[in-house]
Amino acid sequence: MGRHHARVYHELPDVNLLGVADEDESTAAAVATEYDAEAASTAALLERVDAVSIAVPSRFHHEIGLRAIESGVHALVEKPMTPTVAEARSLVDAAAEAGVTLQVGHVERFNPAVIAVRDFVEDLDLVAVEARRLGPPVGDGRDVSNDVVFDLMIHDIDVIQSLVDGGVRTVAATGSPDREYVNASLQFDNDIVGSLTASRVSQRKVRELTLTATDCLVTVDYSDRAVWIDRRTRPTYLTDDGDLRYRSERVVERPTVDNGEPLKKELRAFVDAVRNRTTPVVTGEDGIDALSLATRIREAMQ
């Protein structure tokens, strides 16, 4: 993921990518060369830069995040924010005390399809939300120290919490013994029902969110960055040669969804928050909220 952060910073017109740090020096050198930057140690970079992306295994987020904050460097910390809520709270408090910007890398918030839904979700009388994030076993060398809740489901946890007002009253969850397939059922304080499924053992990639409202069904395809709104007209009963027949028409709307890479939108927003000293789109408190619910789901599964 860090390689992609470097690419996007290199592409942003008003950003100067100074350097790349990685425990694997050959990786740092390769990425730095590709994007016209320098390979350097973390300590050396923190002495030179205004802001950093922290895209290391999540067990190191707290340690590296604190080093950045204590150096007065604004930080975007990839998801999950930290392994524990206590560590996440420590980062938020430290950033507030140091007066630096802290953003959490929940990139699906910047998916054009999610942005399009946010424009009209307040007008919906929501009944239920459902998310499915399924895929095959990971085999590309990514960090898999997180179970599927903290690795995949946490994306949808953050999106749903950003769309549904209020807290979560109850949580129930079941999963496979290896935690590679998990289903969670939620009941929000406002009685909206939530269902989330995440898998790293499914042989077809699915990234889908559905919102059930009293008068429509909204479907979001994260991968295709598309939105459908299904509505039904009033059903009618017809007589055909003495037989009673039922007819119900389906009306499908396709809201306009802007193009654009979610990661580029995310880093653009981070840079703007740093430069303008404004609140990030995804704050440290948002990261804590997602982490807290993910932890509740993990505990319910146990």
N, C-alpha and C positions, 0 to 999 in steps of 0.2 A: 504493500500500500504506500509505503514511503516513496518508492520510485515514482508513483503516479502524482503524489504531492509535489515532488520536485519538478516533474514535467509541467504541471499546471502553473506553479509559481514562475517557471521559466517563460510560460506563454502569456502571463498577465502583463499588460503593457507598462504599468506603473510600479512594478515590483522588481527588485534586483535580487535574484537568487545568489547568495554569497557562498553557501557551502552545504555539504552533506556529511553527516556523521553516521557511522555504522560500526558495530562490533567487528564485522567482517571488512577489513580494510580494502580488500579487492572489490567488494560490492560498492563501498563508498566511492572508490576511485572510478569505477565504471559509470556509476550514475552521475557523478560530478562531471566527468568528461563529456558525457552525452548531453548534459544540459548547461555546459559552459560555466561551471562553478568549481569550487575547490573541495577536496576531501580533507576533513580536519577532525580533530577530537571534539567531543561535546563541550568540554571546557573552553576550548579556543573559539568555537562558534558562539557560545553564550557571551563572550566578551565583545563580539562584533555586531551581532544582529539585533534588530528591533523586535522580531517575532519568529516563532518556530512552530512547526508541526511536529508533534510527538507521535510517531507511528512505529512504536516498538511493541514487543509482547506486553500484554496488559499488566502482567505482574510487576513491570518496571515503570508503569505510568506514574505512580506516586513519587517514586524516587527522582525520576527525570523531570517530572512536572515541578516538584519543589525546587530543584536546582535552577530551572528556568525562571520561576517566579522570584526566587531570592536574588537572581541576577537582574531583576527588573525587566525581564523579557516577556512579552505577551505570548500566550501559548494556546494552540489548538491541540487538544488531547483526543486521540482516536477513541472510538467506542470499543468495549465498555470503558467507562471513565477510569475505573480502578476495580480491583477484585472485591473490595468491601466498601460499604457505605461510609464507614469511619474514615477510610483513606480519602474518599471523595470529598467528604466534609472538610477534611484537613486542607485539601487543595483550594476549595472555594474560600475558606477563611483566610488562607495565606494570600490568595490573589486579591481579596478585598483589602487586606491590610497593606499590601504592597502597591495597590492602585494599578494593577495590570489587568489586561483583558484575558479572560479564560473562556474559551469556547470548546464544546464537546462535539466530536465528529460523528454525529448522527446524520449521515449523508442523505438518507431517504427523505428527510425534511425538505431537501432541496430538489427532490424529484419533481419535474414539471407537472406530472399527473397529480401528485399530492398537493402542490401549490394550487392547481386548478380546483380541486375539491375544497380546499380551505376557503376559497372565495364564496362558496354557497352552502357550506355545511351548517352554518348557523340558521339557515332557513329551513332545515330539515327537522322533522319530528322523529328523531332517531329511536329505534327499538333495539337494534343489535348491531354489533360490529364483529367481523370475522376476518382473520388474517391467516394466510397459508404461505409459508416460506420453506419450500422443499427443494432438495437437491441431492445429487449422488455423493458418495464418500469423497472426502477431500484428499487429493493426491498431488497437490502442486507445491508442497513444502510450506504452506501457510501455518502460522501458529494455531494449533488445535488444543492448547492447554485449557481453553474454555469449553464447557459443555455447550450443547446446542442452544440452550436458553440464553447464555451470555454471548454466544457467537452470532446466532442468527435471529432468534426470537426477539432479542432486545431492540432490533430495528423497528419491529412492528409495535412493541410496547411503547416506544417513544412516539411513533406516529399517532397511535390511537390515543395516548394521553394528551397529545397536542390538539386532537380533534374533539375529544369528549370532555366536557366540563365536569369537575368534581372528582372525588377520590374513589378508590376501589374498596367496596365493603367486604366482599368475600372472594377467596381464591381457592380453587381446587385444581389439581393437576395429576396427570398420570404420564408415565414414560417407560421406555424400554430400559432394561437393566444397565445398559451402557450409556444411557442418556443421549443417544443419537436420534431419538424420536420422542418428542414431548408434545402433549396436548394440554392446554390450560383453559379453564373456564372461569370467567370473571363476572361479578355483579357489581356495577358501579353504584355509588350513593344515590344517583338519580334513576336507578332501576334499569338502566341500559345493560343489556347482556353482551358479554364479550367472549369470543372463542379464538384462541391462537394455537396454531400448529406449526412446529418447526421440525425439520428432518435433515439429517445428513446421510440417510440411507435410501432415499428415493431415487429412482432411475430417470426421472424427468424433472427438469428444473421448473419450479412454479414460484412466482412472486406475485401474490394477489391479495387485495384487500376489498372487502365488500361491506357496504353500509346499508342496512335495512331500515327504511323509514316507512311511515304509515302510508305514503302515497307513491313510493318508488323504491327501486333497488339500484344502488350506485356501485359499480365495479371499477376497481383501479388495477391496471396491469402495470406493475413497477417496471418490468423489463421493457415492454413496448412503449411505456410512458403514455398510456392511453386511458381514457375514461368513458364508460358507457352509463347512461341512465335509462333504466327500464321502467316504463309506465304502462298501465293497462287502462283501456277505456272501459266504460260501463258494460258489463256482460249482458247479452241478449239471448232470448230463447226464440227459435224459429220453428215453424211448422213446414215440413217438406214431405209431401205425399202422405200426410197423416202422422209422420214421425216427428217427435219433438227433439230438436237439436239445440245444442248450446254453442254459442260463439263468443269469443273474447279476443279482441285485437290487442296486439302488442305494439307499443310505440317506443322506439329507441332513439335517444338523443345522444349526440356526440359533441360534448363541449370542446371548444378550441383549447388545445394544449400547446404551450410554447415549446420550442426545441431548446436544446442546451444540455450540456453534460452536468449532472448533479454535483460532481466533485468540483468542477470549475465554479459553479454557483456558490458552493459552500465556502471555498477559499476566497472568492471575491467578497462574500459577506464578511468573512473574518478580517480581511485586510481593511475593508471599509469601517468595521467596528473599531479596529485599532487606530486607524487614521483619524476618524471623527470622534473617537472617545464615546461611542454609543454602546448600548446594550447588545450583545450578540444575539443572533436569531436563536441559537441553542445555547443556553446559559449553563453554568455549572450546576445551578439548582435543577434545571431540566435533566442533566446527567444523573443527579442524585435520585430524582423521581423515577427515572427508568431503571436505575440500578436497584432501588428499593423494591419495585414491583418484581423485577427479575429474581431478586433474592427470595421474596415471598413465594413465587412460583416454584423455585428450586426447593424450598423448605416444604411446601405442600406436596410436592412429588415424593419427597423422602418420607 
